[in-house]
Amino acid sequence: MSKWDHLWINARLATMREGATAYGAVEDAALADKGGRLVYAGPMRGLPGKPDDLATRVIDAKNQWITPGLIDCHTHLVFAGNRATEFEQRLKGASYEAIAKTGGGIMSTVRATRAASEDELAAQSRARFNALMSEGVTTVEVKSGYGLDLETELRQLRIARRLAEENYARVSTTYLGLHALPPEQAAKRAAYVAEMSGPVLRAIAAEGLIDAVDAFCEGIAFTAQETEQFFSSAAALGLRVKLHADQLSDTNGAALAAKFKALSADHLEYTDAAGVAAMAKAGTVAVLLPGAFFVLRETKKPPVEAFRRAKVPIAVATDCNPGTSPTVSLITTMHMACTLFGLTPEEALAGTTRNAARALGLQGETGTLEVGKAADYAVWPIGHPCELSYWIGSVNPSATGRSAALAAANQTAS
């Protein structure tokens, strides 16, 4: 047989396979890839020959842990400017809703994003993207939603795909079609929802730039009826849906997401028992966003124990955005999920690997270390996987394998 491309030996694997040992751990292990795919993930004693005979490149992991590449399954990282002054206003007592009603909030970022050129927007977003990559992230979901018009929404999505190509990383793009109502459309709300759900959605889908759609279903944003209109249009085009649900109030968002068999419902602080049950039945992933909870100084926590009892998969993401979660550290977010929401470190790691993949519909491609899956992994100089949630943003991988990068390197070599 032809040789494998890379073989890591003397490693410890946190495969994150469901139903396996804690963390899916394999001690005294090896991991190999070929053509951007994993071809071996198991004990050293199971290797079918001597390492040098098996692989072109053999790397001694020196007892380091290898996990699946981390997945940030909810970000808004393509935007211009920042909202630091609003952060200061909130510290002085202004509420998120009050800032939004006076022209700040999402609309502040919309104005800056519309004004930026494509290269300016790419440059600002690239720094955030690279920061995530430096922490072992190999897959990132990027939403639009700071354009609120066809031209800028397309620009955001094109930049997201451009960042993926530049970094040989996987990016899942989401059209956040109902994010905020532009002031110029205030008197034409129904027409705006129809436009974003119809012509704009069809135009973006025709460009092949979206993997899913999303909406902000909330009292300060869009109603359940408007969201349902948008999702129905998406479903007619064969697009999967995600939803910002029940963050600031119980709008029955979780149940609405489940009605459309959404990949995920995100935030969920106010989700009730009926919403949890609906998500469990639909297989919808609960994406927790502790960064926004922390920045907004919320006190109502998502119903984590109810999700556990109902066996709803729990994912964790940064929610990287300029207003309510200005972070590009998924490691810090994992720590927050444990300290603020009571997740275990194993749940936090599952939430940024296996369950995060499920929240993007990529569970067959990535999220665990299993033969046949993409060679997305991170090598960590730690003594135990729980350290990934223990450290507050101060642990980085010693190496990262991204399947797209490996495949590209192999193609160049051949």
C-alpha positions in Angstrom: 0.0 0.0 0.0 1.1 3.6 -0.5 2.3 5.3 2.6 0.2 7.5 4.9 1.0 11.2 4.9 1.5 11.7 8.6 1.6 9.4 11.6 1.6 10.7 15.1 3.0 8.1 17.6 3.3 8.1 21.4 0.2 10.1 21.7 -2.9 10.2 23.9 -6.1 10.6 22.0 -9.3 12.3 23.2 -11.4 10.9 20.3 -14.7 12.3 21.7 -16.5 9.4 20.3 -20.0 9.1 21.8 -20.6 6.2 24.2 -16.9 5.5 24.6 -14.7 6.0 27.7 -14.4 9.5 29.2 -13.3 11.8 26.5 -13.2 8.7 24.2 -9.6 8.5 25.6 -7.0 6.1 24.1 -3.7 6.0 25.9 -0.4 5.0 24.2 -2.0 5.9 20.9 -1.3 6.8 17.3 -3.1 8.9 14.7 -2.5 8.9 11.0 -3.9 10.8 8.0 -3.7 10.4 4.2 -5.1 12.8 1.6 -6.8 14.9 4.3 -8.6 11.9 5.9 -7.9 10.0 9.1 -6.8 6.5 8.3 -5.8 5.3 11.8 -6.9 6.4 15.3 -6.2 3.9 18.0 -3.6 2.2 20.2 0.0 1.9 19.1 -0.1 -1.8 19.4 -2.7 -1.9 16.7 -0.5 -0.4 14.0 -0.2 -2.7 11.0 3.6 -2.3 10.8 6.6 -0.2 11.8 5.9 3.5 11.8 8.7 4.3 9.3 7.3 1.7 6.9 3.7 3.1 7.3 4.1 6.9 6.8 6.1 9.4 4.9 6.3 11.6 8.0 6.4 10.1 11.5 6.0 12.6 14.4 6.6 11.8 18.1 3.8 13.3 20.1 5.8 12.8 23.3 2.7 11.9 25.3 0.7 15.0 24.3 -3.0 14.9 23.9 -4.6 15.0 20.5 -8.3 16.1 20.2 -10.5 16.7 17.2 -10.0 20.2 15.8 -12.2 22.6 17.7 -15.3 24.0 16.1 -16.8 27.4 16.7 -20.4 26.8 15.6 -21.8 30.4 16.1 -19.9 33.5 15.2 -20.6 36.9 13.6 -16.9 37.6 13.0 -17.2 39.4 9.6 -18.0 43.0 10.6 -16.4 46.4 10.7 -15.6 48.7 13.6 -16.4 47.9 17.3 -18.9 48.9 19.9 -16.6 49.7 22.8 -18.5 52.9 23.7 -21.7 50.8 24.1 -19.8 48.5 26.5 -19.1 51.6 28.5 -22.7 52.8 28.3 -23.9 49.4 29.7 -21.5 49.6 32.6 -23.1 53.0 33.4 -26.6 51.3 33.5 -27.9 51.5 29.9 -29.7 48.3 28.8 -29.1 46.4 25.6 -32.6 47.2 24.5 -32.3 50.9 25.3 -29.0 51.2 23.3 -30.7 49.5 20.3 -33.7 51.8 20.4 -31.5 54.9 20.2 -29.7 53.7 17.0 -26.9 51.8 18.6 -26.6 48.0 18.9 -26.7 46.0 15.7 -27.5 49.1 13.6 -24.2 50.7 14.7 -22.3 47.8 13.2 -24.5 47.7 10.1 -23.5 51.3 9.3 -19.8 50.5 9.8 -20.0 47.3 7.7 -21.9 48.9 4.9 -19.3 51.7 4.7 -16.3 49.4 4.6 -14.8 48.2 1.4 -14.5 44.5 0.8 -10.7 44.6 1.4 -11.1 46.7 4.6 -13.8 44.3 5.9 -11.7 41.3 5.1 -8.6 42.7 6.8 -10.5 43.4 10.0 -12.2 40.0 10.0 -9.0 38.2 9.1 -7.4 39.1 12.5 -10.4 37.6 14.4 -10.4 34.5 12.2 -6.6 34.0 12.7 -7.1 34.3 16.5 -9.6 31.5 16.5 -7.3 29.3 14.3 -4.4 29.9 16.8 -6.4 28.1 19.5 -6.9 24.9 17.6 -10.1 25.8 15.8 -10.4 24.1 12.4 -14.1 24.8 11.6 -15.9 28.2 12.0 -19.5 29.1 11.3 -19.8 32.7 10.1 -23.1 34.5 9.8 -24.0 37.5 7.7 -26.6 39.9 9.2 -24.6 43.2 9.4 -25.7 44.2 5.9 -29.5 44.1 6.0 -29.3 44.5 2.2 -28.3 42.2 -0.7 -25.0 43.9 -1.5 -23.6 43.9 2.0 -24.9 40.5 2.9 -23.2 39.1 -0.2 -20.0 40.9 0.7 -20.0 39.4 4.2 -20.5 35.9 2.9 -17.9 36.2 0.2 -15.4 37.3 2.7 -16.2 34.3 5.0 -15.5 32.0 2.1 -12.3 33.9 1.2 -11.0 33.5 4.8 -11.5 29.8 4.5 -9.5 29.6 1.3 -6.7 31.7 2.7 -6.4 29.5 5.8 -7.2 26.1 4.4 -9.9 26.0 7.0 -13.5 24.9 6.9 -16.1 27.7 7.1 -19.8 27.1 7.3 -21.7 30.2 6.1 -25.1 31.2 7.4 -27.4 33.9 6.0 -28.8 35.8 9.0 -31.6 37.2 7.0 -33.7 38.5 9.9 -31.3 40.2 12.3 -32.6 43.8 12.8 -35.0 46.1 11.0 -33.2 49.0 9.3 -34.5 52.4 10.3 -35.2 53.2 6.7 -37.6 50.2 6.6 -39.4 51.0 9.9 -42.6 51.9 8.1 -42.4 49.0 5.7 -41.7 46.1 8.1 -43.8 43.5 6.3 -42.3 44.4 3.0 -38.8 44.2 4.4 -39.5 40.7 5.8 -40.9 39.6 2.5 -37.9 41.0 0.6 -35.3 39.3 2.9 -37.3 36.1 2.8 -37.9 36.2 -0.9 -35.7 38.0 -3.5 -32.7 38.5 -1.3 -32.7 34.9 0.0 -33.1 33.5 -3.5 -30.3 35.7 -4.9 -27.9 34.6 -2.1 -28.8 31.0 -2.5 -28.2 31.2 -6.2 -24.7 32.4 -5.5 -24.0 29.2 -3.6 -22.8 31.1 -0.6 -24.9 29.7 2.2 -25.1 26.5 4.1 -28.0 27.5 6.4 -30.2 30.5 7.4 -30.7 32.1 10.7 -33.0 34.7 12.4 -33.1 36.7 15.6 -36.5 35.8 17.1 -36.9 38.2 20.0 -39.0 41.1 21.3 -36.5 43.6 20.1 -36.1 41.9 16.7 -38.5 39.6 14.8 -41.7 37.8 15.8 -42.3 34.1 15.7 -44.7 34.7 12.8 -42.1 36.7 10.8 -39.4 34.0 11.6 -41.8 31.3 10.4 -42.3 33.1 7.1 -38.6 33.3 6.6 -38.0 29.7 7.5 -40.7 28.5 5.2 -39.0 30.3 2.3 -35.7 28.7 3.3 -37.3 25.2 3.5 -38.7 25.6 0.0 -35.2 26.1 -1.2 -33.9 23.1 0.6 -31.9 25.1 3.1 -31.4 24.1 6.8 -32.2 26.6 9.5 -30.7 27.8 12.8 -32.3 30.2 15.3 -31.3 32.8 17.9 -33.9 31.7 20.4 -35.2 32.7 23.8 -32.2 34.9 24.7 -33.9 37.8 26.4 -37.5 36.4 26.8 -39.5 33.2 26.1 -40.8 33.7 22.6 -41.3 30.0 22.1 -38.2 30.2 19.8 -36.9 26.7 20.7 -40.2 25.1 19.8 -40.3 27.1 16.5 -36.8 26.0 15.7 -37.8 22.4 16.4 -40.9 22.7 14.2 -38.5 23.3 11.2 -36.1 20.6 12.4 -33.4 23.2 12.9 -29.8 22.2 13.1 -29.6 24.3 16.3 -31.3 26.8 18.6 -28.9 29.2 20.2 -28.8 31.2 23.5 -31.9 29.6 25.1 -31.7 31.3 28.5 -35.5 31.5 28.7 -36.4 28.2 27.0 -39.2 26.4 28.8 -39.9 22.7 29.3 -42.0 22.5 26.1 -39.2 24.0 24.1 -36.7 21.5 25.5 -39.0 18.6 24.7 -39.5 19.8 21.2 -35.8 20.2 20.6 -35.2 16.6 21.8 -37.8 15.2 19.5 -36.5 17.1 16.5 -32.8 16.4 17.2 -32.0 20.1 17.4 -28.7 21.0 19.1 -28.7 23.5 22.0 -25.9 26.0 21.4 -24.9 27.8 24.6 -23.3 31.2 24.3 -21.8 32.1 27.7 -19.9 35.1 26.3 -23.0 37.1 25.6 -24.5 36.0 29.0 -21.3 37.3 30.7 -21.0 40.6 28.8 -24.7 41.4 29.3 -24.5 40.4 32.9 -27.5 38.2 32.6 -28.8 36.1 35.5 -31.2 33.7 33.8 -29.3 30.6 32.8 -30.2 28.2 30.1 -31.9 25.0 31.3 -28.8 22.8 31.1 -30.1 20.1 33.4 -33.3 19.9 31.4 -31.2 19.5 28.2 -29.2 16.7 29.9 -32.3 14.8 31.0 -33.9 15.1 27.6 -30.6 14.1 25.9 -30.5 17.3 23.8 -26.9 17.6 22.5 -25.2 20.7 24.0 -22.7 22.7 22.0 -20.7 25.8 23.0 -19.6 28.7 20.8 -18.0 32.1 21.1 -20.8 34.1 19.5 -18.0 36.4 18.4 -19.6 39.8 17.7 -18.9 43.4 18.5 -21.8 44.2 20.8 -22.5 41.4 23.2 -19.6 38.9 22.9 -16.4 40.5 21.8 -14.2 37.4 22.1 -12.1 35.3 19.8 -11.2 32.7 22.4 -13.1 29.5 22.2 -10.9 28.2 25.1 -12.1 31.0 27.3 -15.7 30.3 26.2 -15.3 26.7 27.3 -14.2 27.8 30.7 -17.2 30.2 30.9 -19.6 27.3 30.0 -18.3 25.4 32.9 -18.1 28.2 35.5 -21.3 30.1 34.5 -23.6 27.3 33.2 -22.3 24.2 35.1 -21.0 22.1 32.2 -18.3 19.6 33.0 -15.0 19.9 31.1 -15.9 16.8 29.1 -19.3 18.4 28.1 -17.5 21.6 27.2 -15.1 19.7 24.9 -17.9 17.7 23.4 -19.7 21.0 22.9 -16.8 22.4 20.8 -16.2 19.2 18.8 -18.8 16.4 18.4 -21.9 18.5 19.2 -20.6 21.6 17.5 -20.2 19.5 14.3 -23.8 18.3 14.7 -25.0 21.9 15.1 -23.6 22.6 11.6 -24.8 19.3 10.1 -21.1 18.2 9.8 -21.2 15.3 12.2 -20.3 12.8 9.4 -17.3 14.9 8.4 -15.6 16.1 11.6 -16.0 16.5 15.4 -14.4 13.2 16.4 -11.2 11.3 15.7 -12.5 8.4 13.7 -11.2 6.7 10.6 -12.7 8.1 7.4 -13.4 11.6 8.9 -11.5 14.7 8.0 -8.0 15.0 9.4 -9.0 18.0 11.6 -7.1 17.7 14.9 -5.2 19.7 17.5 -2.1 18.5 19.5 -2.0 19.9 23.0 0.9 20.2 25.5 -1.4 19.3 28.5 -1.6 16.6 31.1 -5.3 16.0 30.8 -8.1 17.1 28.5 -9.9 18.9 31.3 -7.1 21.6 31.2 -8.7 22.9 28.0 -11.6 24.2 30.1 -9.5 25.0 33.2 -7.2 27.6 31.5 -8.8 31.0 30.8 -7.6 31.5 27.2 -4.0 30.7 27.9 -3.5 27.3 26.3 -2.6 26.8 22.6 -1.9 23.7 20.6 1.6 22.8 19.7 0.3 21.6 16.2 -2.9 21.7 14.3 -4.0 19.4 11.4 -6.6 20.9 9.1 -7.9 18.5 6.5 -8.0 21.1 3.7 -4.4 22.2 4.4 -3.2 18.6 4.4 -5.0 17.8 1.2 -3.6 21.0 -0.5 -0.1 20.2 0.7 -0.3 16.6 -0.6 -1.6 17.9 -4.0 1.3 20.3 -4.3 3.8 17.6 -3.4 2.4 15.3 -6.1 
